[in-house]
């Protein structure tokens, strides 16, 4: 959604059916889709499985194995010369070119995420100022209840956010599936990254050299808090 808000036409790929996904969608293996399709796109964003790296789930996932697709994703994008973004959690083996936090965008979650930026022709990106957190994340932790301005958008119980709270805190309105919300990142993150690609990358500069003009030409209308029933992004 964030890339759409920045002005992109968006297509999604996942091996699991996502009927609530609001844009054109391909169900299948992501790497196979990359080999077949990636050269048709201006920018590829990937969020490989993170359960093996996430500190919050390492305990509950003990004994399970998860594939590390990050090297393969990076290799495919590099082979085809396609600009890319790799997003993942703290602990993942990616370059930390940009780190984003919900507080940078005034959201009700913290959800720190790292992004490896793989597009040429840019100066190093500078993330929005990482503001001091306004308090703790609400919930029980180590037997102590903490109340605060942020919700925990993972798991259930212990004061963690419910579906409605997660939707509101992250700005996600097109799904009410708990699992999808716990794995999502706020659209504000990818909208910001998409705008950086438009203004600092090489895409579009031949047509609208001025970054402000490119932003204005691609600005999307803000949507109401309801699921977007879009067949194809305009």
C-alpha positions in Angstrom: 0.0 0.0 0.0 2.8 2.4 0.8 4.3 2.2 -2.6 0.9 2.7 -4.2 0.5 5.9 -2.0 3.9 7.0 -3.3 2.7 6.7 -6.9 3.6 3.1 -8.0 1.4 0.5 -9.6 1.8 -2.5 -7.3 1.8 -6.2 -7.8 2.2 -8.8 -5.0 3.7 -12.3 -4.8 3.2 -14.8 -2.1 3.1 -18.6 -1.9 0.0 -18.3 0.2 -3.3 -17.0 -1.2 -4.1 -13.5 0.1 -7.7 -12.7 -1.0 -7.7 -9.4 0.9 -4.6 -8.1 -0.9 -5.9 -5.0 -2.7 -3.7 -5.1 -5.8 -3.0 -7.6 -8.6 -1.6 -10.7 -7.0 0.4 -13.8 -8.1 0.4 -16.9 -5.9 3.6 -18.8 -6.2 7.2 -19.1 -5.3 8.7 -15.6 -5.1 12.1 -16.6 -6.5 10.5 -18.2 -9.5 8.3 -15.1 -10.0 11.4 -12.9 -9.8 13.1 -14.9 -12.6 10.0 -14.7 -14.8 8.9 -11.2 -14.1 11.3 -8.9 -12.3 12.6 -7.2 -15.4 9.1 -5.9 -16.1 9.2 -3.7 -13.0 11.0 -0.5 -12.0 11.5 -1.6 -8.4 11.3 -4.9 -6.5 10.6 -5.0 -2.8 11.1 -8.2 -0.9 10.4 -9.2 2.7 11.9 -12.7 3.1 10.7 -14.9 6.0 12.0 -13.4 9.3 11.0 -16.0 11.9 14.5 -17.4 12.2 16.0 -13.9 12.9 13.4 -12.1 15.0 14.3 -11.9 18.7 10.6 -12.0 19.6 9.9 -15.4 18.0 13.2 -17.2 18.4 12.0 -18.8 21.6 8.6 -19.9 20.4 10.1 -21.1 17.1 12.8 -23.2 18.7 13.2 -26.5 17.0 11.7 -25.3 13.7 13.8 -24.4 10.7 13.2 -21.5 8.3 14.8 -20.8 5.0 17.2 -17.9 4.6 16.1 -16.4 1.3 18.0 -13.1 1.6 21.2 -14.2 -0.3 19.1 -15.7 -3.1 16.9 -12.6 -3.4 19.9 -10.3 -3.5 21.6 -12.5 -6.1 18.5 -12.6 -8.4 18.0 -8.9 -8.3 21.6 -8.2 -8.9 21.8 -10.7 -11.8 18.9 -9.0 -13.6 20.0 -5.5 -12.7 16.7 -4.6 -11.1 16.6 -1.9 -8.4 15.5 -3.6 -5.1 14.7 -3.1 -1.5 15.1 -5.9 1.1 13.2 -5.5 4.4 13.7 -7.5 7.5 14.0 -7.5 11.3 16.8 -6.8 13.6 19.1 -9.8 13.5 18.7 -10.4 9.8 21.8 -10.5 7.6 21.1 -7.5 5.5 22.8 -4.1 5.1 21.2 -1.6 7.4 21.0 1.2 4.9 17.9 2.6 6.5 16.2 1.8 9.8 12.6 2.9 10.3 10.4 3.1 13.4 6.7 3.8 13.8 7.5 6.8 16.0 9.1 8.5 13.0 5.7 8.6 11.4 3.6 9.2 14.5 2.2 5.6 14.6 0.9 3.5 17.5 3.6 0.8 17.0 7.3 0.9 17.1 8.1 -2.0 14.8 11.7 -1.3 14.0 12.7 -2.6 10.5 15.9 -2.5 8.5 16.1 -1.9 4.8 18.8 -2.8 2.3 18.6 -0.3 -0.6 19.8 -1.7 -3.9 19.4 1.0 -6.5 22.1 2.9 -8.3 22.6 6.6 -8.8 21.7 7.8 -5.3 23.4 9.6 -2.5 23.1 7.7 0.8 19.6 8.0 2.1 18.9 9.8 5.4 16.0 8.4 7.4 13.6 10.7 9.2 14.9 11.6 12.7 14.4 8.7 15.1 12.4 10.5 17.8 12.6 9.4 21.4 9.9 6.9 22.2 7.1 8.4 24.1 6.8 5.5 26.5 6.8 1.7 26.7 4.8 -0.8 24.7 1.6 -1.7 26.4 1.4 -5.2 27.9 2.9 -7.7 30.4 6.6 -8.2 30.2 8.6 -10.3 32.7 5.6 -10.3 35.1 5.3 -6.5 35.0 2.4 -4.6 33.4 3.4 -1.6 31.5 1.0 0.9 30.0 2.1 3.0 27.1 1.2 4.7 23.8 2.3 1.7 21.6 0.7 -1.7 21.1 2.5 -5.0 20.5 1.5 -6.1 17.0 2.5 -9.7 17.4 1.1 -12.7 19.2 -2.0 -12.8 21.4 -2.8 -12.2 25.0 -0.8 -10.4 27.6 -2.1 -7.0 26.6 -1.0 -7.3 23.0 -3.0 -5.5 20.4 -6.1 -7.0 18.9 -7.0 -6.8 15.2 -8.8 -3.5 15.4 -5.9 -1.9 17.4 -3.3 -3.2 15.0 -5.2 -1.9 12.0 -5.4 1.5 13.5 -1.9 1.6 14.9 -0.3 0.7 11.6 -2.7 2.3 9.2 -3.8 -0.9 7.6 -7.4 -1.2 6.6 -7.6 -3.8 3.9 -7.2 -6.9 6.0 -8.6 -8.1 9.3 -6.6 -11.3 9.3 -4.5 -11.5 12.6 -1.6 -13.3 11.0 -1.3 -10.9 8.1 -1.3 -7.9 10.5 1.4 -9.4 12.7 3.7 -9.9 9.7 3.0 -6.6 8.0 5.0 -3.4 8.1 3.2 0.0 8.2 2.5 1.5 4.8 4.1 4.7 5.9 7.5 2.9 5.7 7.2 1.9 2.1 5.6 5.2 1.1 8.6 7.0 2.4 11.0 4.6 0.6 9.0 4.8 -2.6 9.3 8.6 -2.5 13.1 8.3 -2.0 13.3 6.2 -5.1 11.3 8.8 -7.1 13.3 11.8 -5.9 16.8 10.4 -5.6 16.9 7.4 -7.9 17.2 7.5 -11.7 13.6 6.5 -12.4 11.5 9.2 -13.9 14.2 11.9 -14.0 14.2 12.0 -17.8 10.5 13.1 -17.8 10.3 15.2 -14.8 13.8 16.4 -13.7 12.5 18.3 -10.6 11.9 15.9 -7.6 9.0 18.1 -6.4 7.3 17.8 -9.8 7.6 14.0 -9.7 6.1 13.8 -6.3 3.2 16.0 -7.3 2.5 14.1 -10.5 2.4 10.7 -8.6 0.6 11.7 -5.5 -2.4 9.4 -4.7 -5.6 10.6 -2.9 -5.8 9.5 0.7 -8.2 6.6 1.2 -10.9 6.3 3.9 -10.5 3.7 6.6 -12.1 0.9 4.7 -10.8 -1.9 2.6 -9.8 -0.8 -0.9 -11.5 -2.9 -3.6 -9.1 -2.2 -6.4 -8.8 -4.5 -9.4 -5.8 -2.7 -10.8 -4.0 0.4 -9.3 -4.6 3.4 -11.6 
